[in-house]
């Protein structure tokens, strides 16, 4: 086979015919390309056969990871939907029509953490997070109440297993670890923030009880008796006292 001759491009058409010649792909050649429009300099370019094997770029990796993360998040949020639709069993057992859901309860607790004044040693943002997740396991196990007759140890086991499942649905990682840490902190009453949110849990319940008493002309003593003397913080005691004072005033008016 004759040796390849050096090629000097003089027109785009000539260059195209050379580059599309199939024999060119099977041997190295020297191609002289103009440096500029005046052909004052030339540079050598080694012709190579193209590589057709695709390589995964960092960008495609990021897109795949984000897509996967989005899938986990949507699955998790779909699972949490039952918090919006599951009614709090205490109100159901007392025949309250259209009772609040678990999510309703957690939402107003989060609002309590948002509007409470600054307190020494208390991280309000953490209180909001704890309020949002403290009953999150009920998305799977439902609202277990004392009337169900389930021992506390068994209730704790069921809720821990449910939380583990939810964290797996979320795909693990930092956010799942944060949710588990916040939930465990509340369950163990392990911080000042947990103490405060525990009080908000009771405050929200008796406030809701007062509202249902007013709306449905009922007496719901059970909820007030079950929380009496169990508030841990000054805020909890103060807010509970205000609710009870309003309730006593209402009951007194009914007697008159």
C-alpha positions as CSV (number, residue, x, y, z in Angstrom):
1,X,0.0,0.0,0.0
2,X,1.4,3.4,-0.9
3,X,2.4,5.7,1.9
4,X,0.0,8.5,2.8
5,X,0.9,11.8,1.4
6,X,0.8,14.9,3.7
7,X,-2.3,16.8,3.0
8,X,-2.7,20.5,2.8
9,X,-6.3,21.8,3.1
10,X,-7.1,24.4,0.5
11,X,-10.9,24.3,0.7
12,X,-13.6,23.0,3.1
13,X,-14.8,20.6,0.4
14,X,-11.4,19.0,0.0
15,X,-11.0,18.7,3.7
16,X,-14.4,17.0,4.0
17,X,-13.6,14.4,1.4
18,X,-10.4,13.6,3.1
19,X,-11.9,13.3,6.6
20,X,-14.7,11.0,5.3
21,X,-12.3,8.7,3.4
22,X,-12.7,5.2,5.2
23,X,-9.1,4.3,4.6
24,X,-8.0,7.2,6.8
25,X,-9.5,5.6,9.9
26,X,-7.1,2.6,9.6
27,X,-3.7,4.4,9.6
28,X,-2.2,7.5,11.3
29,X,-1.7,10.5,9.1
30,X,-0.4,14.0,9.3
31,X,-2.9,16.7,8.6
32,X,-1.8,20.2,8.1
33,X,-4.5,22.7,9.2
34,X,-4.2,26.5,8.7
35,X,-3.5,28.5,11.9
36,X,-5.5,31.4,10.5
37,X,-7.1,32.7,7.3
38,X,-3.8,33.8,5.8
39,X,-2.1,30.4,6.0
40,X,0.9,31.9,7.7
41,X,1.4,29.0,10.0
42,X,0.4,25.3,10.1
43,X,0.1,22.9,12.9
44,X,0.2,19.1,12.9
45,X,-2.8,17.1,14.1
46,X,-2.7,13.4,14.7
47,X,-5.8,11.7,13.3
48,X,-7.3,9.1,15.6
49,X,-10.2,6.7,15.4
50,X,-13.1,7.9,17.5
51,X,-13.9,6.3,20.8
52,X,-17.5,5.2,20.9
53,X,-17.6,3.9,24.5
54,X,-19.6,6.4,26.6
55,X,-18.1,7.7,29.8
56,X,-20.3,8.7,32.8
57,X,-19.7,12.3,33.6
58,X,-19.8,13.8,37.1
59,X,-22.9,15.8,35.9
60,X,-24.8,12.6,35.0
61,X,-23.9,11.1,38.3
62,X,-25.3,14.1,40.1
63,X,-28.5,14.0,38.1
64,X,-28.9,10.3,38.9
65,X,-28.3,10.9,42.6
66,X,-30.8,13.8,42.7
67,X,-33.4,11.7,40.9
68,X,-32.9,8.9,43.4
69,X,-33.1,11.3,46.3
70,X,-36.3,12.8,44.9
71,X,-37.8,9.3,44.6
72,X,-37.0,8.6,48.3
73,X,-38.5,11.9,49.4
74,X,-41.8,11.4,47.5
75,X,-42.1,7.9,48.8
76,X,-41.6,9.2,52.3
77,X,-44.1,12.0,51.9
78,X,-46.6,9.7,50.5
79,X,-46.2,7.4,53.5
80,X,-46.7,10.4,55.8
81,X,-50.0,11.2,54.1
82,X,-51.8,9.0,56.7
83,X,-50.8,11.5,59.4
84,X,-53.2,13.9,57.6
85,X,-56.1,11.4,57.4
86,X,-55.8,9.5,60.6
87,X,-58.1,11.0,63.3
88,X,-56.9,11.2,66.9
89,X,-58.4,8.3,68.7
90,X,-59.2,10.1,71.9
91,X,-61.7,12.3,70.2
92,X,-63.1,9.5,68.1
93,X,-63.7,7.4,71.3
94,X,-65.7,10.4,72.7
95,X,-67.8,10.7,69.7
96,X,-66.5,14.0,68.4
97,X,-67.6,14.7,64.9
98,X,-64.9,15.7,62.4
99,X,-62.0,15.4,64.9
100,X,-58.5,16.6,64.3
101,X,-55.9,14.4,62.6
102,X,-52.5,13.5,63.9
103,X,-51.0,16.1,61.5
104,X,-53.4,18.7,62.8
105,X,-52.1,18.1,66.4
106,X,-48.4,18.2,65.4
107,X,-48.9,21.3,63.3
108,X,-50.3,23.4,66.2
109,X,-47.6,22.1,68.4
110,X,-45.1,23.4,65.9
111,X,-46.9,26.8,66.0
112,X,-46.5,26.8,69.7
113,X,-42.8,26.4,69.4
114,X,-42.8,29.2,66.8
115,X,-44.6,31.8,68.9
116,X,-43.2,31.0,72.3
117,X,-40.9,33.7,73.7
118,X,-37.2,33.2,73.8
119,X,-36.2,31.1,76.7
120,X,-32.7,30.6,78.3
121,X,-31.0,27.5,76.9
122,X,-33.8,26.6,74.6
123,X,-33.3,26.3,70.8
124,X,-36.7,27.2,69.4
125,X,-35.9,25.9,65.9
126,X,-35.1,22.5,67.4
127,X,-38.4,22.6,69.3
128,X,-40.3,23.1,66.0
129,X,-38.5,20.1,64.4
130,X,-39.2,17.9,67.4
131,X,-42.9,18.9,67.3
132,X,-43.1,18.0,63.6
133,X,-41.7,14.5,64.1
134,X,-42.7,13.5,67.6
135,X,-45.7,11.5,66.5
136,X,-44.4,10.6,63.0
137,X,-44.3,6.8,63.7
138,X,-48.1,6.9,63.9
139,X,-48.1,7.1,60.1
140,X,-47.7,3.3,60.3
141,X,-48.9,2.2,63.8
142,X,-51.8,4.7,64.2
143,X,-52.7,6.6,67.3
144,X,-52.2,4.2,70.2
145,X,-54.0,5.3,73.3
146,X,-54.2,3.9,76.9
147,X,-57.7,2.7,76.1
148,X,-56.2,0.2,73.6
149,X,-54.6,-1.8,76.4
150,X,-51.2,-2.1,74.8
151,X,-48.3,-2.1,77.3
152,X,-45.9,0.9,77.1
153,X,-43.0,-1.4,76.3
154,X,-44.8,-2.9,73.4
155,X,-46.0,0.5,72.2
156,X,-42.4,1.7,72.2
157,X,-41.3,-1.3,70.2
158,X,-44.0,-0.9,67.6
159,X,-43.2,2.8,67.2
160,X,-39.4,2.2,67.0
161,X,-39.9,-0.4,64.3
162,X,-42.2,2.0,62.4
163,X,-39.7,4.8,62.6
164,X,-36.9,2.5,61.3
165,X,-39.1,1.6,58.3
166,X,-39.8,5.2,57.6
167,X,-36.1,6.1,57.7
168,X,-35.5,3.3,55.2
169,X,-38.2,4.6,52.9
170,X,-36.4,8.0,53.0
171,X,-33.2,6.2,51.9
172,X,-31.2,6.7,55.1
173,X,-28.6,9.5,55.1
174,X,-28.4,12.7,57.1
175,X,-32.1,13.6,57.0
176,X,-33.2,10.2,58.2
177,X,-30.7,10.3,61.0
178,X,-31.9,13.7,62.0
179,X,-35.5,12.5,62.2
180,X,-34.6,9.5,64.3
181,X,-32.4,11.7,66.6
182,X,-35.2,14.2,67.1
183,X,-37.8,11.5,67.7
184,X,-35.6,9.6,70.2
185,X,-34.8,12.9,72.0
186,X,-38.5,13.4,72.5
187,X,-39.3,9.9,73.5
188,X,-36.5,9.9,76.1
189,X,-37.4,13.4,77.3
190,X,-33.7,14.0,77.0
191,X,-33.3,17.8,76.6
192,X,-34.8,21.1,77.6
193,X,-36.3,21.3,74.1
194,X,-37.9,17.8,74.6
195,X,-39.3,18.9,78.0
196,X,-40.9,21.9,76.4
197,X,-42.4,20.0,73.5
198,X,-43.7,17.4,75.9
199,X,-45.6,20.2,77.6
200,X,-46.8,21.5,74.3
201,X,-48.2,18.0,73.6
202,X,-50.4,18.3,76.7
203,X,-51.2,21.9,76.2
204,X,-52.4,21.3,72.7
205,X,-54.6,18.5,73.8
206,X,-56.4,20.4,76.6
207,X,-56.8,23.4,74.3
208,X,-58.4,21.2,71.7
209,X,-60.6,19.7,74.5
210,X,-61.8,23.1,75.5
211,X,-62.6,24.0,71.9
212,X,-64.6,20.8,71.4
213,X,-66.4,21.4,74.7
214,X,-67.4,24.8,73.4
215,X,-68.3,23.6,69.9
216,X,-70.2,20.5,70.8
217,X,-71.5,21.6,74.3
218,X,-69.7,18.7,75.9
219,X,-67.7,18.1,79.1
220,X,-64.4,16.4,78.5
221,X,-63.0,16.2,82.1
222,X,-60.8,13.2,81.2
223,X,-58.3,15.2,79.2
224,X,-57.8,17.8,81.9
225,X,-57.5,15.3,84.7
226,X,-55.0,13.2,82.8
227,X,-52.6,16.1,82.4
228,X,-53.0,17.8,85.8
229,X,-49.7,18.3,87.6
230,X,-47.7,16.8,84.8
231,X,-46.3,20.0,83.2
232,X,-42.5,20.3,83.4
233,X,-41.8,23.8,82.3
234,X,-42.9,27.3,83.4
235,X,-44.3,27.9,79.9
236,X,-46.3,24.7,80.0
237,X,-47.7,25.5,83.4
238,X,-48.5,29.1,82.5
239,X,-50.3,28.2,79.2
240,X,-52.2,25.3,80.8
241,X,-53.3,27.6,83.7
242,X,-54.7,30.1,81.1
243,X,-56.6,27.4,79.3
244,X,-58.0,26.0,82.6
245,X,-59.0,29.5,83.7
246,X,-60.9,30.0,80.5
247,X,-62.6,26.7,80.8
248,X,-63.7,27.4,84.4
249,X,-65.0,30.7,83.4
250,X,-67.1,29.1,80.6
251,X,-68.4,26.3,83.0
252,X,-69.3,29.0,85.6
253,X,-71.4,30.9,83.0
254,X,-73.2,27.7,82.0
255,X,-74.3,27.2,85.7
256,X,-75.6,30.8,86.0
